[in-house]
Amino acid sequence: MSPVPLRPKGGSLSGPIERSVLAILVLAAVSTAFSGCFGGIGQRISSPNQPSAAGPTGGVAVKALLTSDTPVTLPIGRVTAVLTRGSQVMEQELAVDPTAMTATGSFPRVLIGTWELEVKVYNQSGDLAYLGAAAVTVQEGKTTSVELPLLAAPGTLIMNLDLSDFASYELVKGRIIIGNGEEPELVREFTRGDSSQVSVQIDRLVPKTHDIRVDVYKNTLHSYNRIYQSPWQTVTIRPGQTTAVNWSPATGCVEIVGYIDAPPPPPAQITAEVQEDGILVSWDPVQPVENDLQGYKVYVQIDPFTGFQLAAVVPSPETYYLYRPQLPSHWNDDIIWIRVAVSSIDKAGNESIRSH
């Protein structure tokens, strides 16, 4: 029979489909005469009204009850039930009753044992929208009922990576990271081959908006070999659909602005005047080009074998310093030569040459 579009009463199910928007009750009844009852939650074993004597086979009757929890629209194209055990596969399209909001069908002569039951709901575009699975045990002469909720079908992400910006590296590897929590939801590794174009397919992703990042490495996947880390981006996976994304590293421009901070000029007109309490050193004020004078440094040398020693740092705008040398007690009997030098410093710490 032709697929019947099924729209829930009182609402629609189109657009981004939320998880558990459509709750589908799947009841699988197993018997040779298909006369078992569809029971409650969980799995229940009961005897059929007419036990079969045809051997170790049974039957599976599937009834899917479709209900809508929210006012969204899902135009249903078809609903199929699939029984799988090893290489054995049985598929049956279920008949949709838009009035009773049910989909029903049956599998005759199913071998006894445990089978995997899947119920798949496709939209009118042929995309898998909802999926449910459960194990069904077929027993000879028994009827089994099982309740199966359907969830939004997982989707597929295809990442087409352009790694041409890393052509100078002999070996390029990388990671696609999904989920920006403390632990990522998924990490998929890749290696560049002969081509700079790399395609990575990630299956069975939960349909939602995912946060995604790409890290690129040279040689090995160690943090010290990471040569690029992309910003976090988002990609939306829709139920049962394949989403393709073309990715390339983000580039930008770095503007470097430099300026020259020249040292200040040295002080001029250095004078030293001997006074009763010391030596008064004075100089003319300094005016740097950047107008950022911090002060002055005064150096003295008493012993030529010890070199100049910093005697004081004089803040601007002062232009003098009274130096009190530590002289020996017999200094009146000897001639002591004292050399004085002064430099200027700016706020950046630059120091001029010394003036003597």
HULINKA-V818699 format. One record per residue. N is the residue number from 1. PHI is phi in radians with two decimals (999 if undefined). D_LAST is the distance of its C-alpha to the last C-alpha in Angstrom with 2 decimals. Layout:
# HULINKA-V818699
[[N:PHI:D_LAST] [N:PHI:D_LAST]]
This chain:
# HULINKA-V818699
[[1:999:109.91] [2:-1.29:107.18] [3:-1.05:104.06] [4:-1.90:104.32] [5:-1.08:101.20] [6:-2.08:100.81] [7:-2.02:98.94] [8:-1.10:98.67] [9:-1.21:100.41] [10:1.36:98.36] [11:-3.07:95.13] [12:-2.24:93.36] [13:-2.32:91.39] [14:-1.84:89.33] [15:1.48:85.58] [16:-1.04:83.20] [17:-1.64:85.58] [18:-1.36:84.50] [19:-1.05:85.31] [20:1.15:88.67] [21:-1.17:89.60] [22:-1.92:92.85] [23:-1.70:94.60] [24:-2.07:97.38] [25:-1.65:100.00] [26:-1.89:101.33] [27:-2.06:104.47] [28:-1.86:105.80] [29:-1.90:109.40] [30:-2.01:110.80] [31:-2.92:114.53] [32:-1.30:117.11] [33:-1.80:118.78] [34:0.97:115.59] [35:-1.94:117.23] [36:-1.28:114.56] [37:-1.72:112.87] [38:-1.66:109.25] [39:-1.62:107.95] [40:-1.58:105.05] [41:-1.18:101.50] [42:1.59:100.96] [43:-2.00:103.43] [44:-2.36:107.11] [45:-1.91:110.00] [46:-2.51:113.57] [47:-1.50:116.85] [48:-1.28:118.04] [49:-1.21:121.40] [50:-2.20:122.71] [51:-1.06:121.44] [52:-1.60:121.15] [53:-2.07:123.03] [54:-1.53:121.60] [55:2.03:119.25] [56:-1.38:115.60] [57:-2.28:114.33] [58:-2.56:113.51] [59:-2.34:112.23] [60:-2.19:109.18] [61:-1.88:109.47] [62:-2.01:106.24] [63:-2.26:105.95] [64:-1.90:102.66] [65:-1.79:102.39] [66:-1.76:99.70] [67:-2.27:98.37] [68:-1.91:95.56] [69:-1.74:93.15] [70:-2.40:91.05] [71:-1.40:91.81] [72:-2.21:90.51] [73:-1.99:92.55] [74:-2.19:92.99] [75:-1.16:95.58] [76:-1.44:97.11] [77:-1.54:98.25] [78:-2.78:99.82] [79:-2.25:99.84] [80:-2.16:100.50] [81:-2.05:101.18] [82:-2.26:100.40] [83:-1.85:101.72] [84:-2.34:99.95] [85:-2.59:100.68] [86:1.12:99.17] [87:-1.53:100.23] [88:-1.51:102.88] [89:-2.33:101.98] [90:-2.20:104.26] [91:-2.23:103.24] [92:-2.47:105.14] [93:-1.41:104.33] [94:-1.55:105.13] [95:-1.40:107.26] [96:-1.69:105.45] [97:-1.88:107.45] [98:-1.19:105.48] [99:-1.35:107.83] [100:-1.47:107.66] [101:0.97:103.99] [102:-2.29:104.91] [103:-2.34:104.71] [104:-2.26:107.36] [105:-3.07:108.48] [106:-2.59:109.97] [107:-2.06:109.78] [108:-1.43:113.21] [109:0.93:113.80] [110:-1.71:110.44] [111:-1.10:110.41] [112:-1.18:109.91] [113:2.26:106.53] [114:-1.71:103.05] [115:-2.13:101.75] [116:-1.69:98.52] [117:-1.80:99.27] [118:-2.18:96.91] [119:-2.03:97.55] [120:-2.09:95.55] [121:-1.95:95.39] [122:-1.88:94.48] [123:-1.45:93.72] [124:-1.25:95.47] [125:-1.52:92.74] [126:1.55:93.58] [127:-1.51:90.37] [128:-1.23:90.68] [129:-1.86:89.86] [130:-2.38:91.06] [131:-2.60:91.86] [132:-2.49:93.44] [133:-2.51:94.49] [134:-2.82:96.47] [135:-1.55:98.59] [136:-2.10:102.35] [137:-1.71:104.86] [138:-1.67:108.21] [139:-2.04:111.03] [140:-1.14:114.62] [141:1.28:116.81] [142:-2.21:113.99] [143:-2.09:112.10] [144:-2.02:108.35] [145:-2.07:106.47] [146:-2.47:102.68] [147:-1.75:100.38] [148:-2.30:97.41] [149:-1.40:94.65] [150:-1.82:92.89] [151:-2.03:89.16] [152:-0.98:87.12] [153:-1.20:87.08] [154:-1.16:83.80] [155:-2.02:82.03] [156:-2.17:80.18] [157:-2.01:76.63] [158:-2.00:75.77] [159:-1.77:72.05] [160:-1.69:71.42] [161:-1.72:67.85] [162:-1.75:65.90] [163:-1.87:63.38] [164:-1.13:62.47] [165:-1.22:58.82] [166:-1.96:58.59] [167:-1.14:60.11] [168:-1.29:57.12] [169:-1.64:57.99] [170:-1.18:60.72] [171:-2.22:62.25] [172:-2.14:62.14] [173:-2.19:63.74] [174:-2.91:63.81] [175:-2.33:65.28] [176:-1.76:67.06] [177:-1.93:66.62] [178:-2.00:69.07] [179:1.78:68.46] [180:-1.84:65.14] [181:-1.40:66.12] [182:-1.05:64.89] [183:-2.10:67.27] [184:-1.14:68.11] [185:-1.25:71.75] [186:-2.75:71.79] [187:-2.27:69.51] [188:-2.10:70.68] [189:-1.62:68.85] [190:-2.56:68.93] [191:-2.34:67.84] [192:-1.27:67.24] [193:-1.66:69.68] [194:-1.24:69.88] [195:-1.71:69.66] [196:-1.38:66.75] [197:-1.71:69.38] [198:-2.18:70.43] [199:-2.00:73.22] [200:-2.16:73.58] [201:-1.88:76.69] [202:-2.10:76.76] [203:-1.71:80.25] [204:0.98:81.72] [205:-1.52:78.96] [206:-1.10:79.85] [207:-1.23:80.39] [208:-3.04:77.54] [209:-1.55:74.05] [210:-1.85:71.76] [211:-1.59:67.97] [212:-2.41:66.84] [213:-2.48:63.66] [214:-2.12:63.06] [215:-1.93:60.59] [216:-2.08:59.92] [217:-2.26:58.80] [218:-1.84:58.15] [219:1.20:60.13] [220:-2.34:60.95] [221:-1.59:61.38] [222:-1.73:58.46] [223:-1.04:55.90] [224:-1.27:53.02] [225:-1.77:54.93] [226:-1.27:55.45] [227:-1.94:54.21] [228:-2.79:55.64] [229:-2.34:56.91] [230:-1.35:58.81] [231:-1.21:58.84] [232:-1.21:61.99] [233:-2.25:64.87] [234:-2.10:68.47] [235:-2.45:71.74] [236:-1.78:75.20] [237:-1.78:78.07] [238:-1.81:81.54] [239:-0.96:84.70] [240:1.23:86.15] [241:-1.87:84.02] [242:-1.80:81.53] [243:-1.94:78.15] [244:-1.85:76.09] [245:-2.23:72.34] [246:-1.66:70.15] [247:-2.11:66.65] [248:-2.55:63.43] [249:-1.13:59.83] [250:-1.35:58.04] [251:-2.12:55.06] [252:-2.59:52.39] [253:-2.10:49.25] [254:-1.88:45.68] [255:-1.76:43.26] [256:-1.85:39.61] [257:-2.00:37.18] [258:-2.08:33.51] [259:-2.45:30.51] [260:-1.70:26.92] [261:-1.87:24.34] [262:-1.29:21.10] [263:-1.07:17.75] [264:-1.23:16.13] [265:-1.22:13.58] [266:-1.31:9.88] [267:-1.12:9.13] [268:-2.05:8.72] [269:1.00:8.83] [270:-1.34:6.55] [271:-2.25:8.82] [272:-2.30:10.09] [273:-2.10:13.85] [274:-1.32:16.12] [275:-2.14:19.25] [276:-1.08:22.47] [277:-1.79:21.83] [278:2.72:18.17] [279:-2.00:14.66] [280:-1.57:14.21] [281:-1.76:10.84] [282:-2.39:11.32] [283:-2.77:10.32] [284:-1.37:12.70] [285:-1.14:14.94] [286:-1.95:15.02] [287:-2.17:18.41] [288:-1.17:19.15] [289:-1.12:22.19] [290:-1.41:24.19] [291:0.97:23.43] [292:-2.22:22.86] [293:-1.17:19.63] [294:-1.73:19.90] [295:2.89:16.90] [296:-2.42:13.36] [297:-2.06:12.12] [298:-1.89:10.21] [299:-2.02:9.47] [300:-2.34:9.94] [301:-2.37:11.14] [302:-1.78:14.03] [303:-1.88:16.04] [304:-1.11:14.82] [305:-1.58:17.87] [306:-1.87:17.11] [307:1.33:13.72] [308:-1.30:11.33] [309:-2.10:13.61] [310:-1.23:13.77] [311:-1.68:14.32] [312:-2.91:15.41] [313:-2.00:16.17] [314:-1.82:16.39] [315:-1.26:19.10] [316:-1.29:19.16] [317:-1.75:19.73] [318:-1.13:17.98] [319:-2.30:14.59] [320:-2.70:14.11] [321:-2.73:14.44] [322:-1.68:16.08] [323:-1.68:15.09] [324:-1.95:18.09] [325:-1.25:17.56] [326:-1.58:20.72] [327:-1.78:21.29] [328:-1.15:24.40] [329:-1.13:27.30] [330:-1.75:27.16] [331:-1.13:23.56] [332:-1.17:24.99] [333:-1.54:26.37] [334:-2.07:23.26] [335:-1.69:19.83] [336:-1.97:17.24] [337:-1.64:13.69] [338:-2.10:11.32] [339:-1.80:7.76] [340:-2.17:6.13] [341:-2.42:4.48] [342:-2.32:6.70] [343:-2.21:9.11] [344:-1.96:12.46] [345:-2.28:15.90] [346:-1.86:19.31] [347:-1.21:22.80] [348:-1.49:23.54] [349:1.61:20.85] [350:-1.24:18.73] [351:-2.11:14.97] [352:-1.38:12.44] [353:-1.22:9.84] [354:-1.53:6.44] [355:-1.79:3.81] [356:-1.88:0.00]]
